[in-house]
């Protein structure tokens, strides 16, 4: 099974986007739109990850509550229980966490710093690739 470490090696040029918890929801949405991402890591003044803000947070904690995106700070509406992993996790472990916690993004930390974010889409692509490789291997085994 593929590990997060393998994924990181293949995707080492991906940029990680963060924004300060003191910024507005609108500023986060603009950045997320520009970078075509569904969630962004929220950091404190020391660039330490303190939360995540996703499109789901926007829908549930801003729009449905009647808040103004320009006046609402990320610190008020971000998800503060940041669930993280490290390089040693296997991709199936990531899928289990995402399914159980009902989340779509997993930040990868190393020495308390973010080195990557793995999305549910990334996990599915890797799992499909792994399954195809296993099927190919088993077909070769059966035919020999």
N, C-alpha and C positions, 0 to 999 in steps of 0.2 A: 504494500500500500504506500502510496506517495505521502511524503512528509511535507510539512510547511517549508522546511529548509529547501527541498527540491523546487517548490513553487517559487521561492524567493530567488533562487539562482536563475530561473528562467525569466523572471520578471524584474530584474535588478534595475531597470531604467524607468520604472513607474514612479511617478511623483506622488507624494503624500501631501494632502492638503489639510491644513489646520486653520483655525480661527480662534481669536481670543474670546473668552467667556463674556467680556465686556462689550462685545460688538452686538449690533442689532440683528434680529432675525432676518430682516431684509438684506443686510450685508451678507449673511450666510447664504441666503437663497440666491443672490446674484452670483456669488462665487460658485455655488453648486451648479447653477445653470451654465455658467461659462465653462466649467471643467467637465460638465456632463456626468456628475456624480450624484448618487442618491443619499449620501450621508457625509458628514464632515466631523472630524475630531475637534473637540473643544479643548483648548489649553489655557492654563493660568499664565501669570506674568513671567514664570520661569520656564515656559514651554513644556510644562508637565501636563500630561493628558488628564483631564478632570471630567470628561463626559463626551457624549456624541449627540449630534443633532441630525435627524433624518427627515425625509419627506413625511413619514408617518407622524413624527413629533409635530411637524408643522400643521398637519391636518387635524390632529387630535388636541393639541395643546395651545394652538394659536387660533386657527380659523374657527373651529367649533366653540371655542370659548369667547369669541368675539374680540380678541386682542388685535392690536395694530402692529403690523410687522416692523414698522419704522421705530416705534416707541418701546417695543418689547426686547429686552436683552436676552441673549442666549442663556445666560446663567439662570434665568427664570423658567425656561422651558426645555432645556436640554435633558437628556437621560443621563443621570448622574451615576447610576450603577453600571460603570463601564466594565463589560466582560471582555477579558483579554486572553490571549494565548501566547505561547513562545514558539520558537523554531522547531522544537522537538515534537510538537503535536503531529499526529497523523491526520490526513484529510477526513477520514471517517469519524474521527473524534470531533473535528470541527463541525461536521454535519450533525452529529448527535447534539452538540451544544446549541447550535443554531435552531434545531428542531425543538429541543426541550425548552429553551429560553424564548423561543419565538422571535428571533432576531435575524437580521439579514447581513450584518457586517461584524467582523471580528478583527479588532486591531491586534497586530503582532508586536509585542514589546521585547526589547532587549536592553538590559540595564536601565529599566524604567523609561526608555525612549521608544517612540513608535518607529518601526522599521518598515511596516507595510500594513495594509488593510486587506483582508480577504473577504470577498462578498459571496453570497450564496451562489451567484452565477459562476464565480471562479471555482467554487467547490464542486458544483455540478459538472462543469467541463472536465475537471480533473478526474472525478469519479467515472464519468463516461469513458474517458481515455483509458483509465485503469481497467475497466470492465472489458473494453474492446481488446486490450492486450491480453487479458486472461482468456477470453474466448479464443483468440488467435492461437495462444499457447496450447490450450486444450484441444483445439482442432488438429494442430500439428501432432500432438501426442497421440490422439486417437488414430490418425491416418498412418502413423509409423509403426 
